[in-house]
Amino acid sequence: MSNDPWNTIRTLAALFTQLDAGRGMTPEEQWTLQVLKISEEVGEAAQAVIGARATNPRKGHSHTWDHVQEEVADCVITGMVALARMRPADAPDYFAAVLAKKAANFLPTSIGTAEDT
């Protein structure tokens, strides 16, 4: 595996796209299901938090914070794969642009800019 996570993400996205296309799914159908997969992963992260906090009396302490962290990573991976499936040509650049735009709402403009490096 490459040290660049986007290489792995692009490979996964291409594989899943090929498999879904082989089943006759249109790109829009594929994207819809991939976005729904994000929701599934978020639900699993929420379930892990409930288990880590032992807030379900029937299940008690069923998860650790390590489980929660892994589920959060699954959410991020699934989101990255979804983006790469929808934007195979420029997902990393698009992600970076959106991240910069969103971060600008919270961070001073001088943090992380090219002038600082």
MOPAC internal coordinates of N, CA, C and O (Angstrom, degrees):
PM7 1SCF
backbone

  N    0.0000 0     0.00 0     0.00 0    0    0    0
  C    1.4469 1     0.00 0     0.00 0    1    0    0
  C    1.5225 1   109.82 1     0.00 0    2    1    0
  O    1.2310 1   121.09 1   -32.80 1    3    2    1
  N    1.2870 1   115.52 1   147.20 1    3    2    1
  C    1.4574 1   122.72 1   180.00 1    5    3    2
  C    1.5317 1   110.10 1   -78.19 1    6    5    3
  O    1.2310 1   121.05 1   -23.43 1    7    6    5
  N    1.3276 1   115.60 1   156.57 1    7    6    5
  C    1.4516 1   120.18 1   174.14 1    9    7    6
  C    1.5202 1   112.15 1   -74.23 1   10    9    7
  O    1.2310 1   120.01 1   163.09 1   11   10    9
  N    1.3301 1   117.59 1   -16.91 1   11   10    9
  C    1.4602 1   122.01 1   178.16 1   13   11   10
  C    1.5303 1   108.38 1   -86.90 1   14   13   11
  O    1.2310 1   120.30 1   -69.72 1   15   14   13
  N    1.3341 1   117.03 1   110.28 1   15   14   13
  C    1.4719 1   118.71 1  -178.76 1   17   15   14
  C    1.5200 1   113.22 1   -57.15 1   18   17   15
  O    1.2310 1   120.17 1   149.34 1   19   18   17
  N    1.3352 1   117.29 1   -30.66 1   19   18   17
  C    1.4609 1   119.10 1  -178.98 1   21   19   18
  C    1.5229 1   111.74 1   -64.61 1   22   21   19
  O    1.2310 1   119.28 1   150.47 1   23   22   21
  N    1.3294 1   118.99 1   -29.53 1   23   22   21
  C    1.4684 1   119.71 1   176.07 1   25   23   22
  C    1.5226 1   110.43 1   -63.34 1   26   25   23
  O    1.2310 1   120.59 1   135.85 1   27   26   25
  N    1.3161 1   116.48 1   -44.15 1   27   26   25
  C    1.4693 1   120.45 1   177.54 1   29   27   26
  C    1.5176 1   110.44 1   -65.69 1   30   29   27
  O    1.2310 1   120.20 1   136.71 1   31   30   29
  N    1.3215 1   117.23 1   -43.29 1   31   30   29
  C    1.4663 1   121.37 1   179.68 1   33   31   30
  C    1.5249 1   110.29 1   -60.41 1   34   33   31
  O    1.2310 1   120.17 1   134.81 1   35   34   33
  N    1.3410 1   117.29 1   -45.19 1   35   34   33
  C    1.4769 1   120.52 1   179.09 1   37   35   34
  C    1.5243 1   111.00 1   -62.07 1   38   37   35
  O    1.2310 1   120.29 1   141.25 1   39   38   37
  N    1.3335 1   117.05 1   -38.75 1   39   38   37
  C    1.4582 1   120.55 1   179.50 1   41   39   38
  C    1.5270 1   110.63 1   -65.46 1   42   41   39
  O    1.2310 1   120.59 1   135.38 1   43   42   41
  N    1.3311 1   116.48 1   -44.62 1   43   42   41
  C    1.4697 1   119.98 1   176.82 1   45   43   42
  C    1.5236 1   111.28 1   -62.34 1   46   45   43
  O    1.2310 1   120.69 1   135.90 1   47   46   45
  N    1.3296 1   116.28 1   -44.10 1   47   46   45
  C    1.4593 1   120.35 1  -179.67 1   49   47   46
  C    1.5247 1   111.18 1   -60.76 1   50   49   47
  O    1.2310 1   120.45 1   136.06 1   51   50   49
  N    1.3170 1   116.75 1   -43.94 1   51   50   49
  C    1.4693 1   120.72 1   179.59 1   53   51   50
  C    1.5257 1   110.50 1   -63.82 1   54   53   51
  O    1.2310 1   120.30 1   137.69 1   55   54   53
  N    1.3151 1   117.03 1   -42.31 1   55   54   53
  C    1.4622 1   120.50 1   178.88 1   57   55   54
  C    1.5218 1   111.28 1   -61.42 1   58   57   55
  O    1.2310 1   120.41 1   129.98 1   59   58   57
  N    1.3404 1   116.81 1   -50.02 1   59   58   57
  C    1.4670 1   120.30 1  -178.26 1   61   59   58
  C    1.5233 1   111.20 1   -65.06 1   62   61   59
  O    1.2310 1   120.26 1   143.84 1   63   62   61
  N    1.3266 1   117.11 1   -36.16 1   63   62   61
  C    1.4642 1   120.84 1   177.57 1   65   63   62
  C    1.5227 1   110.23 1   -64.98 1   66   65   63
  O    1.2310 1   120.61 1   136.42 1   67   66   65
  N    1.3220 1   116.43 1   -43.58 1   67   66   65
  C    1.4642 1   120.74 1   178.59 1   69   67   66
  C    1.5302 1   111.06 1   -62.34 1   70   69   67
  O    1.2310 1   120.42 1   135.39 1   71   70   69
  N    1.3215 1   116.80 1   -44.61 1   71   70   69
  C    1.4652 1   120.33 1  -179.74 1   73   71   70
  C    1.5255 1   111.21 1   -63.49 1   74   73   71
  O    1.2310 1   120.47 1   135.55 1   75   74   73
  N    1.3313 1   116.71 1   -44.45 1   75   74   73
  C    1.4627 1   119.83 1  -179.41 1   77   75   74
  C    1.5216 1   111.69 1   -68.75 1   78   77   75
  O    1.2310 1   119.98 1   141.27 1   79   78   77
  N    1.3260 1   117.64 1   -38.73 1   79   78   77
  C    1.4637 1   120.47 1   177.18 1   81   79   78
  C    1.5189 1   109.89 1   -63.26 1   82   81   79
  O    1.2310 1   120.63 1   143.99 1   83   82   81
  N    1.3262 1   116.40 1   -36.01 1   83   82   81
  C    1.4587 1   120.85 1   177.19 1   85   83   82
  C    1.5148 1   112.95 1   -64.11 1   86   85   83
  O    1.2310 1   120.76 1   157.67 1   87   86   85
  N    1.3126 1   116.15 1   -22.33 1   87   86   85
  C    1.4688 1   121.32 1   176.40 1   89   87   86
  C    1.5253 1   111.42 1   -92.63 1   90   89   87
  O    1.2310 1   121.04 1  -172.74 1   91   90   89
  N    1.3369 1   115.62 1     7.26 1   91   90   89
  C    1.4611 1   120.13 1   176.19 1   93   91   90
  C    1.5202 1   115.13 1    81.80 1   94   93   91
  O    1.2310 1   119.98 1  -164.24 1   95   94   93
  N    1.3140 1   117.65 1    15.76 1   95   94   93
  C    1.4609 1   120.51 1  -178.98 1   97   95   94
  C    1.5234 1   110.70 1   -82.47 1   98   97   95
  O    1.2310 1   120.82 1   -42.46 1   99   98   97
  N    1.3235 1   116.04 1   137.54 1   99   98   97
  C    1.4641 1   121.01 1   175.54 1  101   99   98
  C    1.5333 1   108.72 1   -73.14 1  102  101   99
  O    1.2310 1   120.45 1   -18.77 1  103  102  101
  N    1.3264 1   116.75 1   161.23 1  103  102  101
  C    1.4705 1   118.36 1   176.47 1  105  103  102
  C    1.5332 1   112.77 1   -54.66 1  106  105  103
  O    1.2310 1   120.39 1   136.92 1  107  106  105
  N    1.3398 1   116.87 1   -43.08 1  107  106  105
  C    1.4635 1   119.58 1  -179.18 1  109  107  106
  C    1.5232 1   111.89 1   -62.81 1  110  109  107
  O    1.2310 1   120.22 1   142.17 1  111  110  109
  N    1.3276 1   117.19 1   -37.83 1  111  110  109
  C    1.4762 1   120.07 1   176.28 1  113  111  110
  C    1.5261 1   110.12 1   -64.82 1  114  113  111
  O    1.2310 1   120.60 1   137.47 1  115  114  113
  N    1.3086 1   116.46 1   -42.53 1  115  114  113
  C    1.4603 1   120.94 1   179.20 1  117  115  114
  C    1.5241 1   110.81 1   -61.67 1  118  117  115
  O    1.2310 1   120.55 1   134.65 1  119  118  117
  N    1.3241 1   116.55 1   -45.35 1  119  118  117
  C    1.4611 1   120.76 1  -178.22 1  121  119  118
  C    1.5282 1   110.58 1   -64.98 1  122  121  119
  O    1.2310 1   121.07 1   139.56 1  123  122  121
  N    1.3256 1   115.57 1   -40.44 1  123  122  121
  C    1.4676 1   119.84 1   179.90 1  125  123  122
  C    1.5147 1   110.24 1   -60.29 1  126  125  123
  O    1.2310 1   120.37 1   132.26 1  127  126  125
  N    1.3124 1   116.91 1   -47.74 1  127  126  125
  C    1.4618 1   120.20 1  -179.49 1  129  127  126
  C    1.5238 1   111.57 1   -66.42 1  130  129  127
  O    1.2310 1   120.09 1   144.59 1  131  130  129
  N    1.3218 1   117.43 1   -35.41 1  131  130  129
  C    1.4667 1   120.17 1   178.71 1  133  131  130
  C    1.5286 1   110.40 1   -66.62 1  134  133  131
  O    1.2310 1   119.91 1   140.58 1  135  134  133
  N    1.3240 1   117.78 1   -39.42 1  135  134  133
  C    1.4682 1   120.40 1   177.04 1  137  135  134
  C    1.5244 1   110.19 1   -66.58 1  138  137  135
  O    1.2310 1   120.31 1   140.78 1  139  138  137
  N    1.3153 1   117.02 1   -39.22 1  139  138  137
  C    1.4687 1   119.42 1   175.79 1  141  139  138
  C    1.5252 1   111.00 1   -62.79 1  142  141  139
  O    1.2310 1   120.18 1   146.73 1  143  142  141
  N    1.3206 1   117.26 1   -33.27 1  143  142  141
  C    1.4651 1   121.70 1   176.52 1  145  143  142
  C    1.5281 1   110.42 1   -62.05 1  146  145  143
  O    1.2310 1   120.15 1   144.22 1  147  146  145
  N    1.3333 1   117.32 1   -35.78 1  147  146  145
  C    1.4655 1   120.11 1   175.74 1  149  147  146
  C    1.5274 1   109.27 1   -59.00 1  150  149  147
  O    1.2310 1   120.49 1   134.78 1  151  150  149
  N    1.3293 1   116.66 1   -45.22 1  151  150  149
  C    1.4666 1   120.73 1   179.21 1  153  151  150
  C    1.5199 1   111.38 1   -60.11 1  154  153  151
  O    1.2310 1   120.54 1   139.52 1  155  154  153
  N    1.3085 1   116.57 1   -40.48 1  155  154  153
  C    1.4651 1   120.35 1   178.12 1  157  155  154
  C    1.5291 1   110.48 1   -60.88 1  158  157  155
  O    1.2310 1   120.66 1   134.96 1  159  158  157
  N    1.3189 1   116.35 1   -45.04 1  159  158  157
  C    1.4659 1   120.68 1  -179.30 1  161  159  158
  C    1.5290 1   111.16 1   -65.24 1  162  161  159
  O    1.2310 1   120.10 1   140.92 1  163  162  161
  N    1.3302 1   117.41 1   -39.08 1  163  162  161
  C    1.4644 1   120.55 1   176.92 1  165  163  162
  C    1.5281 1   109.85 1   -62.51 1  166  165  163
  O    1.2310 1   120.44 1   139.53 1  167  166  165
  N    1.3134 1   116.77 1   -40.47 1  167  166  165
  C    1.4658 1   120.29 1   176.68 1  169  167  166
  C    1.5193 1   111.90 1   -61.00 1  170  169  167
  O    1.2310 1   120.36 1   140.57 1  171  170  169
  N    1.3219 1   116.93 1   -39.43 1  171  170  169
  C    1.4666 1   120.53 1   178.05 1  173  171  170
  C    1.5278 1   110.99 1   -67.02 1  174  173  171
  O    1.2310 1   120.21 1   143.90 1  175  174  173
  N    1.3218 1   117.21 1   -36.10 1  175  174  173
  C    1.4659 1   120.32 1   176.28 1  177  175  174
  C    1.5267 1   110.01 1   -65.74 1  178  177  175
  O    1.2310 1   120.54 1   137.23 1  179  178  177
  N    1.3194 1   116.57 1   -42.77 1  179  178  177
  C    1.4668 1   120.58 1   178.19 1  181  179  178
  C    1.5313 1   110.59 1   -62.52 1  182  181  179
  O    1.2310 1   120.54 1   137.99 1  183  182  181
  N    1.3115 1   116.58 1   -42.01 1  183  182  181
  C    1.4634 1   121.10 1   178.39 1  185  183  182
  C    1.5299 1   110.20 1   -62.08 1  186  185  183
  O    1.2310 1   120.32 1   141.01 1  187  186  185
  N    1.3115 1   117.00 1   -38.99 1  187  186  185
  C    1.4604 1   120.41 1   178.63 1  189  187  186
  C    1.5330 1   111.11 1   -66.12 1  190  189  187
  O    1.2310 1   120.20 1   141.46 1  191  190  189
  N    1.3298 1   117.23 1   -38.54 1  191  190  189
  C    1.4710 1   120.22 1   176.94 1  193  191  190
  C    1.5254 1   110.03 1   -62.78 1  194  193  191
  O    1.2310 1   120.66 1   135.70 1  195  194  193
  N    1.3217 1   116.35 1   -44.30 1  195  194  193
  C    1.4655 1   120.27 1   178.27 1  197  195  194
  C    1.5261 1   109.95 1   -58.88 1  198  197  195
  O    1.2310 1   120.61 1   138.11 1  199  198  197
  N    1.3308 1   116.44 1   -41.89 1  199  198  197
  C    1.4621 1   120.49 1   178.07 1  201  199  198
  C    1.5121 1   113.28 1   -69.00 1  202  201  199
  O    1.2310 1   120.15 1   143.00 1  203  202  201
  N    1.3236 1   117.33 1   -37.00 1  203  202  201
  C    1.4693 1   120.98 1   179.00 1  205  203  202
  C    1.5200 1   110.91 1   -69.26 1  206  205  203
  O    1.2310 1   120.50 1   146.87 1  207  206  205
  N    1.3177 1   116.64 1   -33.13 1  207  206  205
  C    1.4652 1   121.50 1   179.04 1  209  207  206
  C    1.5246 1   111.99 1   -88.43 1  210  209  207
  O    1.2310 1   120.20 1   172.19 1  211  210  209
  N    1.3333 1   117.22 1    -7.81 1  211  210  209
  C    1.4706 1   123.56 1  -179.81 1  213  211  210
  C    1.5288 1   111.55 1    55.73 1  214  213  211
  O    1.2310 1   121.01 1  -136.95 1  215  214  213
  N    1.3283 1   115.67 1    43.05 1  215  214  213
  C    1.4663 1   119.01 1  -177.54 1  217  215  214
  C    1.5268 1   113.27 1   -90.83 1  218  217  215
  O    1.2310 1   119.84 1   173.59 1  219  218  217
  N    1.3132 1   117.91 1    -6.41 1  219  218  217
  C    1.4618 1   120.96 1   174.84 1  221  219  218
  C    1.5281 1   107.61 1   -97.60 1  222  221  219
  O    1.2310 1   119.76 1   -69.71 1  223  222  221
  N    1.3379 1   118.06 1   110.29 1  223  222  221
  C    1.4621 1   119.60 1  -175.80 1  225  223  222
  C    1.5318 1   113.80 1   -61.75 1  226  225  223
  O    1.2310 1   119.88 1   153.78 1  227  226  225
  N    1.3213 1   117.84 1   -26.22 1  227  226  225
  C    1.4686 1   119.98 1   179.27 1  229  227  226
  C    1.5213 1   112.17 1   -73.83 1  230  229  227
  O    1.2310 1   119.98 1   150.35 1  231  230  229
  N    1.3360 1   117.65 1   -29.65 1  231  230  229
  C    1.4639 1   120.29 1  -174.24 1  233  231  230
  C    1.5174 1   113.24 1  -107.50 1  234  233  231
  O    1.2310 1   120.48 1   157.91 1  235  234  233
  N    1.3184 1   116.69 1   -22.09 1  235  234  233
  C    1.4565 1   119.38 1  -179.99 1  237  235  234
  C    1.5147 1   112.28 1    64.61 1  238  237  235
  O    1.2310 1   121.47 1    35.41 1  239  238  237
  N    1.3252 1   114.79 1  -144.59 1  239  238  237
  C    1.4681 1   122.05 1  -177.39 1  241  239  238
  C    1.5364 1   108.19 1   -85.31 1  242  241  239
  O    1.2310 1   120.58 1   -92.01 1  243  242  241
  N    1.3290 1   116.50 1    87.99 1  243  242  241
  C    1.4662 1   121.67 1  -172.65 1  245  243  242
  C    1.5287 1   114.15 1  -100.37 1  246  245  243
  O    1.2310 1   120.05 1   168.32 1  247  246  245
  N    1.3282 1   117.50 1   -11.68 1  247  246  245
  C    1.4634 1   121.55 1  -177.69 1  249  247  246
  C    1.5268 1   109.48 1  -137.37 1  250  249  247
  O    1.2310 1   121.51 1   -16.87 1  251  250  249
  N    1.3298 1   114.72 1   163.13 1  251  250  249
  C    1.4609 1   121.09 1   172.71 1  253  251  250
  C    1.5187 1   108.28 1  -111.46 1  254  253  251
  O    1.2310 1   121.04 1    -8.81 1  255  254  253
  N    1.3323 1   115.62 1   171.19 1  255  254  253
  C    1.4590 1   118.54 1   175.89 1  257  255  254
  C    1.5261 1   110.67 1   -68.86 1  258  257  255
  O    1.2310 1   119.97 1   156.11 1  259  258  257
  N    1.3310 1   117.67 1   -23.89 1  259  258  257
  C    1.4718 1   119.40 1   172.45 1  261  259  258
  C    1.5230 1   110.26 1   -62.38 1  262  261  259
  O    1.2310 1   120.27 1   140.13 1  263  262  261
  N    1.3427 1   117.09 1   -39.87 1  263  262  261
  C    1.4676 1   120.30 1   176.39 1  265  263  262
  C    1.5279 1   110.19 1   -61.81 1  266  265  263
  O    1.2310 1   120.76 1   136.27 1  267  266  265
  N    1.3211 1   116.15 1   -43.73 1  267  266  265
  C    1.4631 1   120.23 1   179.92 1  269  267  266
  C    1.5293 1   109.91 1   -59.40 1  270  269  267
  O    1.2310 1   120.61 1   133.49 1  271  270  269
  N    1.3232 1   116.44 1   -46.51 1  271  270  269
  C    1.4608 1   120.51 1  -178.80 1  273  271  270
  C    1.5238 1   111.44 1   -61.79 1  274  273  271
  O    1.2310 1   120.34 1   140.07 1  275  274  273
  N    1.3241 1   116.95 1   -39.93 1  275  274  273
  C    1.4663 1   119.56 1   178.02 1  277  275  274
  C    1.5286 1   110.90 1   -65.29 1  278  277  275
  O    1.2310 1   120.41 1   140.19 1  279  278  277
  N    1.3225 1   116.82 1   -39.81 1  279  278  277
  C    1.4658 1   119.62 1   178.63 1  281  279  278
  C    1.5286 1   111.46 1   -67.03 1  282  281  279
  O    1.2310 1   120.38 1   143.35 1  283  282  281
  N    1.3319 1   116.88 1   -36.65 1  283  282  281
  C    1.4602 1   119.61 1   176.02 1  285  283  282
  C    1.5326 1   109.92 1   -64.51 1  286  285  283
  O    1.2310 1   120.61 1   138.53 1  287  286  285
  N    1.3257 1   116.44 1   -41.47 1  287  286  285
  C    1.4674 1   119.77 1   176.10 1  289  287  286
  C    1.5269 1   110.64 1   -60.61 1  290  289  287
  O    1.2310 1   120.28 1   139.97 1  291  290  289
  N    1.3364 1   117.07 1   -40.03 1  291  290  289
  C    1.4668 1   120.23 1   176.49 1  293  291  290
  C    1.5295 1   110.99 1   -59.87 1  294  293  291
  O    1.2310 1   120.34 1   140.43 1  295  294  293
  N    1.3392 1   116.95 1   -39.57 1  295  294  293
  C    1.4710 1   120.62 1   177.67 1  297  295  294
  C    1.5239 1   110.66 1   -60.90 1  298  297  295
  O    1.2310 1   120.99 1   134.15 1  299  298  297
  N    1.3241 1   115.72 1   -45.85 1  299  298  297
  C    1.4697 1   120.47 1  -178.77 1  301  299  298
  C    1.5284 1   110.34 1   -64.13 1  302  301  299
  O    1.2310 1   120.58 1   133.42 1  303  302  301
  N    1.3259 1   116.50 1   -46.58 1  303  302  301
  C    1.4669 1   120.78 1   179.83 1  305  303  302
  C    1.5202 1   110.84 1   -59.24 1  306  305  303
  O    1.2310 1   120.93 1   133.22 1  307  306  305
  N    1.3226 1   115.82 1   -46.78 1  307  306  305
  C    1.4625 1   120.36 1  -178.64 1  309  307  306
  C    1.5210 1   110.86 1   -63.23 1  310  309  307
  O    1.2310 1   120.15 1   141.68 1  311  310  309
  N    1.3190 1   117.31 1   -38.32 1  311  310  309
  C    1.4572 1   120.71 1   176.71 1  313  311  310
  C    1.5137 1   112.04 1   -66.11 1  314  313  311
  O    1.2310 1   120.74 1   138.41 1  315  314  313
  N    1.3256 1   116.19 1   -41.59 1  315  314  313
  C    1.4652 1   120.02 1   178.44 1  317  315  314
  C    1.5224 1   110.77 1   -64.40 1  318  317  315
  O    1.2310 1   120.45 1   139.05 1  319  318  317
  N    1.3256 1   116.75 1   -40.95 1  319  318  317
  C    1.4679 1   120.25 1   178.05 1  321  319  318
  C    1.5272 1   109.69 1   -63.52 1  322  321  319
  O    1.2310 1   120.53 1   137.46 1  323  322  321
  N    1.3285 1   116.59 1   -42.54 1  323  322  321
  C    1.4704 1   119.81 1   178.58 1  325  323  322
  C    1.5230 1   110.49 1   -59.01 1  326  325  323
  O    1.2310 1   120.45 1   133.84 1  327  326  325
  N    1.3242 1   116.74 1   -46.16 1  327  326  325
  C    1.4589 1   120.15 1   180.00 1  329  327  326
  C    1.5234 1   111.19 1   -63.03 1  330  329  327
  O    1.2310 1   120.63 1   138.35 1  331  330  329
  N    1.3270 1   116.39 1   -41.65 1  331  330  329
  C    1.4696 1   119.99 1   179.46 1  333  331  330
  C    1.5247 1   111.88 1   -67.00 1  334  333  331
  O    1.2310 1   120.50 1   149.52 1  335  334  333
  N    1.3204 1   116.65 1   -30.48 1  335  334  333
  C    1.4678 1   118.89 1   177.04 1  337  335  334
  C    1.5208 1   110.71 1   -72.46 1  338  337  335
  O    1.2310 1   120.17 1   144.56 1  339  338  337
  N    1.3195 1   117.28 1   -35.44 1  339  338  337
  C    1.4603 1   120.71 1  -178.85 1  341  339  338
  C    1.5247 1   112.39 1   -81.72 1  342  341  339
  O    1.2310 1   120.71 1   151.97 1  343  342  341
  N    1.3367 1   116.26 1   -28.03 1  343  342  341
  C    1.4683 1   120.88 1  -176.76 1  345  343  342
  C    1.5257 1   109.31 1  -133.47 1  346  345  343
  O    1.2310 1   119.65 1  -114.98 1  347  346  345
  N    1.3434 1   118.26 1    65.02 1  347  346  345
  C    1.4642 1   119.89 1  -174.64 1  349  347  346
  C    1.5261 1   114.06 1   -61.19 1  350  349  347
  O    1.2310 1   119.82 1   152.93 1  351  350  349
  N    1.3020 1   117.96 1   -27.07 1  351  350  349
  C    1.4654 1   120.25 1  -176.02 1  353  351  350
  C    1.5289 1   113.24 1   -79.78 1  354  353  351
  O    1.2310 1   120.25 1   153.00 1  355  354  353
  N    1.3372 1   117.13 1   -27.00 1  355  354  353
  C    1.4649 1   117.83 1  -171.50 1  357  355  354
  C    1.5251 1   115.04 1  -146.17 1  358  357  355
  O    1.2310 1   119.52 1  -154.98 1  359  358  357
  N    1.3076 1   118.52 1    25.02 1  359  358  357
  C    1.4748 1   120.65 1  -176.62 1  361  359  358
  C    1.5279 1   113.17 1   -53.71 1  362  361  359
  O    1.2310 1   118.53 1   131.85 1  363  362  361
  N    1.3465 1   120.42 1   -48.15 1  363  362  361
  C    1.4735 1   118.59 1  -179.36 1  365  363  362
  C    1.5307 1   113.20 1   -61.34 1  366  365  363
  O    1.2310 1   120.38 1   137.97 1  367  366  365
  N    1.3197 1   116.88 1   -42.03 1  367  366  365
  C    1.4678 1   120.26 1   179.73 1  369  367  366
  C    1.5275 1   110.72 1   -67.64 1  370  369  367
  O    1.2310 1   120.63 1   138.20 1  371  370  369
  N    1.3218 1   116.40 1   -41.80 1  371  370  369
  C    1.4584 1   120.66 1   178.57 1  373  371  370
  C    1.5283 1   110.04 1   -62.53 1  374  373  371
  O    1.2310 1   120.75 1   134.30 1  375  374  373
  N    1.3409 1   116.16 1   -45.70 1  375  374  373
  C    1.4613 1   120.89 1   178.06 1  377  375  374
  C    1.5272 1   110.65 1   -58.44 1  378  377  375
  O    1.2310 1   120.34 1   133.42 1  379  378  377
  N    1.3220 1   116.95 1   -46.58 1  379  378  377
  C    1.4642 1   121.02 1  -179.28 1  381  379  378
  C    1.5325 1   110.97 1   -60.71 1  382  381  379
  O    1.2310 1   120.36 1   139.37 1  383  382  381
  N    1.3309 1   116.91 1   -40.63 1  383  382  381
  C    1.4636 1   120.52 1   179.66 1  385  383  382
  C    1.5260 1   111.26 1   -66.22 1  386  385  383
  O    1.2310 1   120.40 1   136.61 1  387  386  385
  N    1.3192 1   116.84 1   -43.39 1  387  386  385
  C    1.4638 1   120.08 1   179.27 1  389  387  386
  C    1.5319 1   110.31 1   -67.45 1  390  389  387
  O    1.2310 1   120.22 1   139.37 1  391  390  389
  N    1.3252 1   117.19 1   -40.63 1  391  390  389
  C    1.4630 1   120.72 1   176.90 1  393  391  390
  C    1.5228 1   110.94 1   -59.18 1  394  393  391
  O    1.2310 1   120.41 1   134.26 1  395  394  393
  N    1.3170 1   116.82 1   -45.74 1  395  394  393
  C    1.4671 1   120.50 1   179.27 1  397  395  394
  C    1.5236 1   111.14 1   -61.14 1  398  397  395
  O    1.2310 1   120.91 1   137.35 1  399  398  397
  N    1.3256 1   115.86 1   -42.65 1  399  398  397
  C    1.4666 1   120.59 1   179.87 1  401  399  398
  C    1.5264 1   110.79 1   -63.71 1  402  401  399
  O    1.2310 1   120.22 1   134.04 1  403  402  401
  N    1.3193 1   117.19 1   -45.96 1  403  402  401
  C    1.4709 1   121.32 1  -178.86 1  405  403  402
  C    1.5241 1   110.61 1   -68.39 1  406  405  403
  O    1.2310 1   120.20 1   138.41 1  407  406  405
  N    1.3301 1   117.23 1   -41.59 1  407  406  405
  C    1.4649 1   121.18 1  -179.25 1  409  407  406
  C    1.5195 1   111.35 1   -64.88 1  410  409  407
  O    1.2310 1   120.43 1   148.21 1  411  410  409
  N    1.3269 1   116.78 1   -31.79 1  411  410  409
  C    1.4657 1   120.63 1  -179.70 1  413  411  410
  C    1.5230 1   111.79 1   -61.41 1  414  413  411
  O    1.2310 1   120.36 1   157.40 1  415  414  413
  N    1.3228 1   116.92 1   -22.60 1  415  414  413
  C    1.4637 1   120.17 1   177.10 1  417  415  414
  C    1.5253 1   112.08 1   -70.81 1  418  417  415
  O    1.2310 1   120.11 1   161.36 1  419  418  417
  N    1.3314 1   117.40 1   -18.64 1  419  418  417
  C    1.4562 1   121.06 1  -173.66 1  421  419  418
  C    1.5257 1   114.10 1  -122.70 1  422  421  419
  O    1.2310 1   120.19 1   153.42 1  423  422  421
  N    1.3221 1   117.24 1   -26.58 1  423  422  421
  C    1.4603 1   121.17 1  -173.65 1  425  423  422
  C    1.5172 1   110.79 1  -107.98 1  426  425  423
  O    1.2310 1   120.56 1   -32.29 1  427  426  425
  N    1.3304 1   116.53 1   147.71 1  427  426  425
  C    1.4732 1   118.47 1   173.40 1  429  427  426
  C    1.5280 1   109.42 1   -58.17 1  430  429  427
  O    1.2310 1   120.53 1   -32.77 1  431  430  429
  N    1.2997 1   116.60 1   147.23 1  431  430  429
  C    1.4668 1   120.79 1  -175.15 1  433  431  430
  C    1.5134 1   112.79 1   -63.38 1  434  433  431
  O    1.2310 1   119.02 1   158.90 1  435  434  433
  N    1.3318 1   119.47 1   -21.10 1  435  434  433
  C    1.4528 1   120.08 1  -177.77 1  437  435  434
  C    1.5255 1   113.04 1   -80.63 1  438  437  435
  O    1.2310 1   119.62 1   165.07 1  439  438  437
  N    1.3251 1   118.33 1   -14.93 1  439  438  437
  C    1.4580 1   120.91 1  -178.61 1  441  439  438
  C    1.5212 1   109.44 1   -76.33 1  442  441  439
  O    1.2310 1   120.41 1   -54.63 1  443  442  441
  N    1.3158 1   116.82 1   125.37 1  443  442  441
  C    1.4519 1   122.09 1   174.08 1  445  443  442
  C    1.5094 1   115.18 1    76.28 1  446  445  443
  O    1.2310 1   119.50 1  -167.51 1  447  446  445
  N    1.2929 1   118.57 1    12.49 1  447  446  445
  C    1.4622 1   119.17 1   178.73 1  449  447  446
  C    1.5168 1   110.33 1   -88.89 1  450  449  447
  O    1.2310 1   120.73 1   -15.18 1  451  450  449
  N    1.3097 1   116.21 1   164.82 1  451  450  449
  C    1.4528 1   121.89 1  -177.42 1  453  451  450
  C    1.5293 1   111.17 1   -62.96 1  454  453  451
  O    1.2310 1   120.03 1   149.73 1  455  454  453
  N    1.3379 1   117.55 1   -30.27 1  455  454  453
  C    1.4570 1   119.51 1  -179.12 1  457  455  454
  C    1.5228 1   111.77 1   -65.10 1  458  457  455
  O    1.2310 1   119.89 1   155.69 1  459  458  457
  N    1.3299 1   117.82 1   -24.31 1  459  458  457
  C    1.4609 1   122.27 1  -176.58 1  461  459  458
  C    1.5232 1   112.80 1   -81.22 1  462  461  459
  O    1.2310 1   119.95 1   163.88 1  463  462  461
  N    1.3083 1   117.69 1   -16.12 1  463  462  461
  C    1.4740 1   119.22 1  -175.18 1  465  463  462
  C    1.4963 1   111.78 1   -94.99 1  466  465  463
  O    1.2310 1   120.10 1   180.00 1  467  466  465

